Amino acid sequence: MGSDNPSIGNKSSNDKDSFIGNTRMQAEERQKRITDHLLQVEFASLDELSELVDASISTVRRDLTLLETRGQLKRTHGGARLIQPKSEEFIFTERDTHEADEKDRIGKACAAHIPAHQSVIIDAGTTAYHVAKHLESKSPQIITNSLPVANLYASNGMVEVILSGGVIYPRLGVLVGPLAIESFSRMHADIAIMGSGGITEEGITNSHNLLIDIQKEMIRAARRVIFCLDHTKFGRKSISFLCELNKVDAILTDTRAPQAMLDRLRMEGIEIIQTP
């Protein structure tokens, strides 16, 4: 039977076209937000992207597949990363040249305060790497997501190294992503040696979002948490909040760190150790 109202069929067709158009716009908006986010953080997990665009994991996977075919990103296990990062700011070898002498003195002083035969988590920061360089005589068990730390003792029989799972992120020299987070969520250690982008009276912050969740699990896993920070980190606030000061047991720093702030940190119950 024909319809008495010939406009009904046309209305249905128009509604369908409108629906398809809206869906297409929503997909384009999601994909733009994903690429814009990766331009800022350079790596993100599926969960993070799903929350960012308020869409299901399966929808985000489809978006990532499409964006990968366009050459805009590279899919990884559990997420995606930028193909051509925006700057050299976070390259490990480049960062390690900043305040190199102070970092090595801090690393040596920190290693001197670590007892022998301890299980030691070492994060991916460059100052923490300098701690690792001076630990051989302590015969520690090192737990890390840092490729430079792992390579440092790859052929050394005195130091046992446990490397976390995760996606290799070459620019940072680090393993990241959900598998890295899960690895540390299952760990227990005597000490965690941590670095950060900055410290203020409000707490510890870091400059790269993809490291925060991993560092939080490192802090949770250790009985004692030591931050190794050169003087440039004091009074500086980076992008992402890491932890409150009450999570910190000790801070190793150089002689140029501001004494007024060190005194305030001592009042918080934090042990302060300065290099000679």
Backbone torsions as a table, in degrees:
resi	resn	phi	psi	omega
1	MET	NA	141.2	177.1
2	GLY	-81.9	158.4	179.1
3	SER	-82.7	142.6	175.0
4	ASP	-70.0	-23.7	-179.4
5	ASN	-112.8	99.5	-174.5
6	PRO	-65.3	-13.8	-177.8
7	SER	-78.2	-12.9	-177.1
8	ILE	-62.3	-46.4	-179.0
9	GLY	-61.8	-41.1	178.8
10	ASN	-65.4	-39.0	179.6
11	LYS	-61.2	-41.9	-180.0
12	SER	-62.3	-42.6	179.6
13	SER	-63.6	-42.4	179.4
14	ASN	-64.2	-41.2	178.0
15	ASP	-60.0	-41.4	-179.6
16	LYS	-63.6	-44.4	178.7
17	ASP	-61.8	-40.2	179.8
18	SER	-64.0	-41.6	-179.3
19	PHE	-62.8	-44.3	-179.7
20	ILE	-63.3	-41.9	179.5
21	GLY	-61.8	-43.4	179.3
22	ASN	-64.6	-40.6	179.6
23	THR	-62.7	-42.5	179.7
24	ARG	-61.8	-41.8	179.8
25	MET	-65.1	-39.3	179.0
26	GLN	-63.5	-41.8	179.2
27	ALA	-64.4	-43.7	179.1
28	GLU	-62.4	-40.2	179.3
29	GLU	-65.2	-44.5	177.5
30	ARG	-57.1	-48.3	-175.5
31	GLN	-65.7	-35.9	176.7
32	LYS	-66.5	-42.0	179.6
33	ARG	-64.8	-37.3	178.3
34	ILE	-63.8	-49.0	-178.9
35	THR	-66.7	-38.0	176.8
36	ASP	-62.3	-39.8	179.6
37	HIS	-65.5	-42.8	179.6
38	LEU	-66.5	-29.3	174.9
39	LEU	-63.6	-26.9	179.0
40	GLN	-86.7	-46.1	-171.4
41	VAL	-105.1	-19.0	175.7
42	GLU	74.7	-22.5	174.9
43	PHE	-147.4	140.8	177.7
44	ALA	-150.3	147.3	178.3
45	SER	-83.7	164.7	176.6
46	LEU	-60.0	-42.9	-179.7
47	ASP	-61.3	-43.2	-180.0
48	GLU	-62.4	-43.9	-179.2
49	LEU	-70.2	-36.7	177.7
50	SER	-60.7	-43.1	177.9
51	GLU	-67.9	-38.2	-178.3
52	LEU	-60.3	-44.2	-174.8
53	VAL	-102.7	3.0	178.1
54	ASP	55.6	52.1	179.5
55	ALA	-139.0	164.0	-178.9
56	SER	-70.1	160.9	176.9
57	ILE	-58.8	-42.4	-178.6
58	SER	-63.9	-37.4	177.3
59	THR	-66.0	-43.2	178.6
60	VAL	-63.2	-39.8	177.5
61	ARG	-58.4	-43.1	179.1
62	ARG	-64.0	-41.6	177.4
63	ASP	-60.9	-43.7	-179.1
64	LEU	-65.0	-39.3	177.9
65	THR	-60.7	-44.2	179.0
66	LEU	-64.5	-45.6	-179.6
67	LEU	-64.8	-33.0	177.6
68	GLU	-67.3	-40.2	178.6
69	THR	-64.7	-25.4	177.0
70	ARG	-85.0	-3.7	179.4
71	GLY	78.1	20.3	-176.3
72	GLN	-91.9	-17.9	179.3
73	LEU	-159.1	173.3	176.4
74	LYS	-122.2	122.4	176.5
75	ARG	-72.0	143.0	175.5
76	THR	-128.1	173.7	175.9
77	HIS	-65.1	112.7	176.7
78	GLY	86.3	8.9	-179.1
79	GLY	177.1	-148.9	-179.8
80	ALA	-154.5	156.4	177.1
81	ARG	-136.1	158.9	176.8
82	LEU	-70.8	138.7	-179.6
83	ILE	-75.0	-46.5	179.2
84	GLN	-120.9	95.5	-177.8
85	PRO	-57.0	156.6	-169.9
86	LYS	-77.0	-19.3	-176.8
87	SER	-158.0	175.3	177.6
88	GLU	-98.9	12.0	-170.2
89	GLU	-57.2	-34.9	-171.0
90	PHE	-105.4	7.1	178.3
91	ILE	-61.3	132.0	-173.3
92	PHE	-58.7	-48.8	-176.3
93	THR	-64.2	-33.8	177.9
94	GLU	-69.2	-45.2	-178.9
95	ARG	-64.9	-31.7	-175.1
96	ASP	-70.4	-15.3	178.0
97	THR	-82.7	-13.1	-179.1
98	HIS	-79.2	123.8	-180.0
99	GLU	53.1	42.3	-171.8
100	ALA	-61.8	-41.7	-178.3
101	ASP	-64.7	-44.1	178.8
102	GLU	-63.2	-41.6	-179.9
103	LYS	-60.9	-40.7	-178.7
104	ASP	-70.2	-37.1	177.0
105	ARG	-66.2	-40.1	176.8
106	ILE	-63.2	-43.5	179.5
107	GLY	-60.6	-42.9	179.2
108	LYS	-65.9	-42.6	179.7
109	ALA	-65.5	-40.4	179.7
110	CYS	-65.0	-44.9	179.5
111	ALA	-59.6	-35.1	180.0
112	ALA	-65.0	-25.1	-178.7
113	HIS	-92.2	1.1	-179.5
114	ILE	-98.0	122.1	178.8
115	PRO	-62.9	161.4	178.5
116	ALA	-69.8	154.8	172.6
117	HIS	60.6	36.5	177.0
118	GLN	-96.3	154.3	168.4
119	SER	-89.1	123.4	-170.1
120	VAL	-127.6	117.1	170.7
121	ILE	-80.4	130.9	176.8
122	ILE	-124.3	121.4	-176.8
123	ASP	-80.6	-174.8	-170.0
124	ALA	-90.0	8.5	-179.7
125	GLY	-72.6	157.0	-178.5
126	THR	-71.3	-33.8	177.6
127	THR	-69.1	-39.2	175.9
128	ALA	-61.4	-34.5	176.4
129	TYR	-60.4	-38.6	179.2
130	HIS	-68.9	-27.6	171.9
131	VAL	-64.6	-47.1	-179.3
132	ALA	-57.3	-36.0	-178.7
133	LYS	-60.5	-25.0	-174.4
134	HIS	-108.2	15.3	-174.6
135	LEU	-98.7	-6.1	-171.6
136	GLU	-55.3	-42.5	-176.3
137	SER	-67.0	-16.4	-178.9
138	LYS	-88.4	-3.3	-178.4
139	SER	44.2	55.8	-177.2
140	PRO	-82.7	169.8	164.0
141	GLN	-103.1	113.7	-176.5
142	ILE	-98.1	132.2	176.5
143	ILE	-118.6	122.7	-172.1
144	THR	-153.4	161.5	167.9
145	ASN	-114.3	13.7	-178.2
146	SER	-93.8	119.8	177.7
147	LEU	-67.3	-40.5	176.0
148	PRO	-60.3	-38.8	177.5
149	VAL	-65.9	-43.9	179.0
150	ALA	-62.3	-42.0	179.5
151	ASN	-66.8	-32.2	-179.0
152	LEU	-57.6	-38.4	-176.2
153	TYR	-116.5	20.7	-175.8
154	ALA	-59.5	-32.8	-178.0
155	SER	-116.2	22.8	-176.7
156	ASN	-104.1	121.0	-178.4
157	GLY	-78.9	-8.6	-178.2
158	MET	-85.3	-20.0	-173.5
159	VAL	-124.5	123.1	174.9
160	GLU	-89.8	129.5	-178.5
161	VAL	-118.1	127.1	172.3
162	ILE	-107.8	119.6	-178.6
163	LEU	-101.8	130.6	-179.5
164	SER	-67.1	164.4	169.1
165	GLY	-76.4	-178.5	175.9
166	GLY	132.1	178.8	178.7
167	VAL	-89.8	131.3	177.8
168	ILE	-70.7	124.9	177.6
169	TYR	-115.8	91.6	-167.4
170	PRO	-59.9	-35.4	-175.0
171	ARG	-64.4	-31.3	177.7
172	LEU	-96.8	-9.2	-175.5
173	GLY	63.1	45.4	-169.2
174	VAL	-148.0	153.9	171.4
175	LEU	-96.7	129.7	-175.3
176	VAL	-132.9	177.3	174.5
177	GLY	97.9	-178.3	-174.7
178	PRO	-57.6	-37.5	-179.2
179	LEU	-67.7	-35.3	176.9
180	ALA	-66.7	-43.2	178.1
181	ILE	-61.4	-46.0	-179.4
182	GLU	-63.1	-38.5	179.9
183	SER	-57.2	-48.0	-178.1
184	PHE	-75.1	-23.1	176.8
185	SER	-66.8	-18.7	-179.6
186	ARG	-101.1	-0.4	-174.7
187	MET	-92.8	157.0	169.5
188	HIS	-138.6	133.9	-176.2
189	ALA	-142.9	160.7	177.2
190	ASP	-72.8	-42.9	-171.7
191	ILE	-139.8	145.1	168.4
192	ALA	-118.1	127.8	176.6
193	ILE	-102.8	115.6	-170.6
194	MET	-121.3	152.5	169.1
195	GLY	-121.0	171.6	178.3
196	SER	-158.1	170.7	177.3
197	GLY	-84.8	-19.6	-179.0
198	GLY	-177.7	161.3	176.8
199	ILE	-140.0	132.3	173.3
200	THR	-132.2	-179.3	177.7
201	GLU	-65.9	-15.8	178.7
202	GLU	-82.4	-20.6	179.2
203	GLY	142.0	-162.8	-175.5
204	ILE	-103.5	136.8	177.3
205	THR	-127.6	164.6	176.9
206	ASN	-137.1	160.6	-169.9
207	SER	-95.4	-2.9	-179.4
208	HIS	-134.1	120.2	-171.2
209	ASN	-61.3	-35.3	-173.8
210	LEU	-71.0	-13.3	179.5
211	LEU	-90.6	-16.9	-169.9
212	ILE	-62.3	-50.8	-177.2
213	ASP	-63.2	-34.7	177.3
214	ILE	-67.5	-45.1	179.8
215	GLN	-63.5	-36.5	177.7
216	LYS	-61.4	-39.9	178.0
217	GLU	-69.8	-34.3	175.4
218	MET	-61.1	-45.5	179.8
219	ILE	-62.5	-43.2	-179.8
220	ARG	-62.6	-34.5	-172.5
221	ALA	-78.7	-16.1	-171.6
222	ALA	-103.6	144.8	175.4
223	ARG	-72.3	-33.6	-178.0
224	ARG	-132.5	132.2	-175.8
225	VAL	-116.5	121.7	-178.8
226	ILE	-119.4	126.5	174.5
227	PHE	-101.9	131.5	177.2
228	CYS	-107.2	111.0	-171.4
229	LEU	-134.4	124.2	173.8
230	ASP	-76.8	170.7	-170.8
231	HIS	-61.6	-23.0	-178.1
232	THR	-70.3	-14.7	-176.7
233	LYS	-86.0	-13.2	-175.0
234	PHE	-80.5	132.5	-177.7
235	GLY	78.3	6.9	-177.9
236	ARG	-106.2	134.9	178.8
237	LYS	-115.9	119.7	178.5
238	SER	-91.1	-174.8	-169.6
239	ILE	-65.2	-47.1	-168.1
240	SER	-112.6	133.5	179.2
241	PHE	-76.2	132.8	-179.2
242	LEU	-103.9	-56.4	-177.0
243	CYS	-161.7	162.6	174.3
244	GLU	-78.2	164.1	-178.8
245	LEU	-65.9	-25.8	-179.0
246	ASN	-70.6	-5.9	174.6
247	LYS	-87.1	-7.8	-173.0
248	VAL	-101.5	127.5	177.3
249	ASP	-92.6	-37.8	-177.3
250	ALA	-150.6	153.9	175.4
251	ILE	-128.8	128.1	173.4
252	LEU	-102.0	128.5	-178.8
253	THR	-149.0	177.6	-179.1
254	ASP	-97.0	177.1	-173.4
255	THR	-74.0	-11.1	-179.9
256	ARG	-90.9	1.5	176.3
257	ALA	-65.9	143.8	-176.0
258	PRO	-66.4	121.2	-174.0
259	GLN	-65.5	-35.1	-180.0
260	ALA	-60.9	-41.7	179.1
261	MET	-71.5	-36.8	176.7
262	LEU	-61.5	-39.4	177.8
263	ASP	-62.6	-41.0	178.4
264	ARG	-65.7	-36.1	178.1
265	LEU	-68.3	-36.6	175.9
266	ARG	-62.1	-37.1	178.3
267	MET	-65.6	-22.0	175.8
268	GLU	-82.1	-0.5	179.6
269	GLY	89.0	14.0	-179.3
270	ILE	-91.8	129.6	175.4
271	GLU	-73.5	130.0	179.6
272	ILE	-110.8	124.6	177.8
273	ILE	-123.6	122.3	179.3
274	GLN	-109.5	148.2	-179.1
275	THR	-68.3	153.8	177.7
276	PRO	-61.2	NA	NA
